[in-house]
């Protein structure tokens, strides 16, 4: 292990432990803040440290850049954090999100606490395949409909299966399920091997985020932040870009209900009505 110490006029001695395979690439110290950038064989990560003046409390947080050629390795690392009960910041195909193990009660509670979110507001789950949608939701539409909409910027809402954590959204028998069109998070869900609780990376009632810097205030509360760059695949206007996924309730046979228009509203409505003859309620 490598130990890095910092001594500045406004900062007492601070110890950071890096991974054995990492090389310290850059060290920055400004007032009460320090920043260390590490480079290893497969990832670049930045460790930030903040110490409040006249306080012995050290706030440490890390941002890991997702390199295109090492997406799966980054996803495995994230999945291990989830399995240990951690909460992480992740990119999706719409906006940045906060993810945790949906079957872990403490991790779910942390998400609500970090966001300042009302516990009565439900959280969706993310899975890696169409087969897993059936595992966690009671699907009453053709599989071809799922194939037409997923993966993509859509959250489909069904009645929940009994195997899903009863303490996740306990006030409703419905569950929103996502398969984002994003290599990293699909692999994260695959390596995790279970449902991943997923909600937007922002304080409750604040705008959604398209870059990791936009939710910097949340970093100290997260076990790791994965930086996938600016998310703009769905970006037509700034407002649409931050609208998140289109949320569709398919729990009533023969009908659909738009809970949130999101980024893919027009396309979804066309498919549901023109191809599958579902009626809107």
C-alpha positions in Angstrom: 0.0 0.0 0.0 1.0 3.6 -0.6 0.6 6.2 2.0 0.2 9.9 1.0 0.6 12.6 3.6 -0.3 16.3 3.2 1.0 19.1 5.4 -0.4 22.6 4.5 -0.9 25.7 6.6 -4.6 25.1 6.9 -4.6 21.3 6.8 -3.3 18.9 9.5 -1.6 15.7 8.5 -3.9 13.5 6.5 -3.4 9.9 5.5 -4.7 8.4 2.3 -4.2 4.7 1.4 -4.1 3.9 -2.3 -4.4 0.5 -3.9 -1.1 -1.3 -4.4 -1.4 -1.2 -8.2 -2.1 2.6 -8.3 0.5 5.3 -9.1 0.0 8.8 -7.7 -0.3 11.0 -10.8 -1.1 14.3 -9.4 -1.5 16.0 -6.0 -3.3 19.3 -5.5 -3.7 21.1 -2.2 -5.8 24.3 -1.9 -6.7 25.6 1.6 -8.8 23.0 3.4 -9.1 20.8 0.3 -6.7 18.2 -1.2 -7.1 16.2 -4.4 -5.1 13.1 -5.4 -5.3 11.6 -8.9 -4.2 7.9 -9.3 -3.6 5.9 -12.4 -3.6 2.1 -12.5 -3.4 -0.3 -15.3 -7.1 -0.2 -16.1 -8.7 2.8 -14.5 -8.1 6.4 -13.6 -9.6 7.6 -10.2 -9.5 10.8 -8.3 -9.6 10.8 -4.5 -10.7 14.0 -2.9 -10.3 15.0 0.7 -11.8 17.9 2.6 -11.1 18.9 6.2 -13.1 21.5 7.9 -10.9 24.1 9.7 -10.6 23.6 13.4 -12.0 20.1 13.0 -10.5 16.6 13.1 -13.1 15.2 10.7 -11.8 14.1 7.3 -14.3 13.7 4.4 -12.9 11.3 1.8 -14.5 10.5 -1.5 -13.5 9.0 -4.8 -14.5 9.5 -8.4 -13.6 6.7 -10.9 -13.5 7.5 -14.6 -15.1 4.8 -16.7 -12.7 3.9 -19.5 -14.4 2.5 -22.6 -12.1 -0.5 -22.9 -12.5 -1.4 -19.2 -16.3 -1.0 -18.7 -16.8 -4.5 -17.5 -14.0 -4.2 -14.9 -15.4 -1.0 -13.6 -18.9 -2.6 -13.4 -17.5 -5.6 -11.5 -15.9 -3.2 -9.0 -19.2 -1.4 -8.6 -21.1 -4.6 -8.2 -18.8 -5.7 -5.3 -19.5 -2.4 -3.6 -23.3 -3.0 -3.9 -22.9 -6.5 -2.6 -21.2 -5.1 0.5 -24.1 -2.8 1.2 -22.6 0.3 -0.5 -24.3 3.1 -2.4 -22.7 4.5 -5.6 -23.2 7.2 -8.2 -23.6 5.8 -11.7 -24.3 7.0 -15.3 -27.4 5.7 -17.1 -28.8 6.4 -20.6 -30.7 9.5 -19.3 -29.3 11.1 -16.2 -26.9 10.2 -13.4 -28.3 7.9 -10.7 -27.7 6.6 -7.2 -27.6 2.8 -7.0 -27.8 0.2 -4.2 -28.8 -3.4 -3.6 -32.6 -3.4 -3.7 -32.7 -6.4 -1.4 -30.6 -4.6 1.3 -32.8 -2.6 3.7 -29.9 -0.5 5.1 -28.7 0.4 1.7 -32.2 1.5 0.6 -32.5 3.6 3.8 -29.2 5.3 2.9 -30.5 6.3 -0.6 -33.5 8.1 1.0 -31.3 9.7 3.6 -28.7 10.9 1.0 -31.3 12.4 -1.3 -33.6 13.7 1.5 -36.3 11.8 -0.2 -39.8 11.2 1.1 -40.0 7.5 2.1 -43.5 7.4 0.5 -42.0 8.0 -2.9 -41.1 4.7 -4.6 -37.7 3.8 -6.1 -37.3 1.8 -9.3 -35.0 -1.2 -9.9 -32.6 -1.9 -12.7 -31.9 -5.3 -14.2 -29.7 -6.6 -17.0 -32.1 -8.7 -19.1 -35.7 -9.2 -20.2 -35.8 -12.5 -18.3 -35.1 -10.6 -15.1 -38.0 -8.3 -15.7 -40.2 -11.4 -15.2 -38.3 -12.4 -12.1 -39.3 -9.2 -10.2 -42.5 -8.1 -11.9 -45.8 -9.8 -12.9 -45.7 -9.0 -16.6 -49.0 -9.0 -18.4 -47.9 -7.8 -21.8 -46.2 -9.7 -24.7 -42.4 -10.2 -24.5 -42.2 -8.5 -27.9 -43.4 -5.2 -26.2 -40.6 -5.4 -23.7 -38.2 -6.1 -26.5 -39.5 -3.0 -28.4 -38.9 -0.7 -25.4 -35.9 -2.2 -23.6 -33.1 -1.5 -23.2 -33.9 2.2 -23.4 -34.9 5.3 -21.5 -38.1 3.7 -20.2 -39.3 2.5 -16.8 -42.0 -0.1 -17.0 -44.3 -0.5 -14.0 -45.8 -3.9 -13.1 -47.2 -5.6 -10.0 -44.3 -6.8 -7.9 -43.2 -10.4 -7.4 -43.2 -11.7 -3.8 -39.4 -12.3 -4.1 -38.7 -8.6 -4.2 -37.7 -7.0 -0.9 -41.0 -6.1 0.9 -39.3 -3.1 2.5 -38.6 -1.5 -0.9 -41.6 0.7 -1.6 -43.7 -1.0 1.1 -46.7 1.4 0.4 -47.4 0.0 -3.1 -47.7 -3.4 -4.8 -46.1 -2.0 -8.0 -42.5 -1.8 -9.0 -40.8 0.2 -11.8 -38.2 -1.8 -13.7 -35.5 -0.4 -16.0 -32.9 -1.8 -18.4 -31.0 1.3 -19.4 -29.2 1.5 -22.8 -25.9 1.9 -21.1 -23.1 -0.7 -21.1 -21.8 0.1 -17.7 -25.0 -0.1 -15.7 -26.3 -3.2 -17.5 -23.0 -4.9 -16.6 -23.3 -3.6 -13.1 -26.7 -5.2 -12.7 -25.5 -8.4 -14.3 -22.4 -8.8 -12.1 -24.5 -7.8 -9.0 -26.8 -10.7 -9.7 -30.0 -9.2 -8.3 -32.2 -6.1 -8.6 -30.4 -2.8 -8.3 -32.3 0.1 -6.7 -31.9 3.1 -8.9 -32.9 6.7 -8.5 -31.7 10.1 -9.8 -28.4 11.5 -8.4 -29.7 14.8 -6.9 -31.3 16.1 -3.8 -35.0 15.5 -3.8 -37.0 18.1 -5.8 -33.8 19.4 -7.4 -32.9 19.1 -11.2 -31.5 15.8 -12.5 -27.8 15.7 -13.4 -26.0 15.1 -16.6 -22.4 15.3 -15.3 -20.9 14.1 -12.0 -19.8 17.6 -11.0 -23.5 18.6 -10.9 -24.1 16.3 -7.8 -20.8 17.0 -6.1 -22.6 17.8 -2.9 -23.6 14.1 -2.7 -20.1 12.6 -3.2 -19.1 12.5 0.5 -22.2 10.3 1.2 -21.4 7.8 -1.6 -19.0 4.9 -1.5 -17.8 5.6 -5.0 -18.8 7.8 -8.0 -18.5 6.4 -11.5 -17.8 9.1 -14.1 -19.3 8.3 -17.5 -18.8 11.8 -18.9 -21.6 14.1 -19.9 -24.8 12.2 -20.6 -26.4 13.6 -23.7 -27.7 10.7 -25.8 -31.3 11.8 -25.2 -30.5 15.5 -25.1 -32.7 17.5 -27.5 -33.2 20.4 -25.1 -31.8 20.9 -21.6 -35.3 20.4 -20.2 -35.8 17.1 -22.0 -32.3 15.9 -21.2 -33.0 16.2 -17.5 -36.5 14.7 -17.7 -35.3 11.2 -16.9 -36.8 8.0 -18.2 -40.4 7.7 -19.5 -42.4 5.9 -16.7 -45.3 3.7 -17.9 -47.7 1.7 -15.8 -48.5 -1.6 -17.5 -50.1 -3.3 -14.5 -53.7 -3.2 -15.9 -54.2 -5.6 -18.8 -55.0 -3.9 -22.1 -54.2 -0.4 -20.7 -51.3 1.8 -20.1 -50.8 4.9 -18.0 -48.0 7.5 -18.4 -46.7 8.3 -14.9 -43.9 10.6 -16.2 -43.4 11.7 -19.8 -39.6 11.6 -19.6 -37.4 11.6 -22.7 -39.1 8.9 -24.8 -42.8 9.7 -24.4 -43.8 10.1 -28.1 -42.0 6.9 -29.3 -43.5 4.9 -26.4 -47.0 6.0 -27.0 -46.8 5.2 -30.7 -45.6 1.7 -30.0 -48.1 1.0 -27.2 -51.1 2.3 -29.2 -50.3 1.6 -32.8 -48.5 -1.8 -32.5 -50.2 -3.3 -29.4 -53.5 -1.5 -29.3 -53.3 -0.6 -25.6 -55.6 2.1 -24.4 -54.5 5.0 -22.3 -55.9 5.7 -18.9 
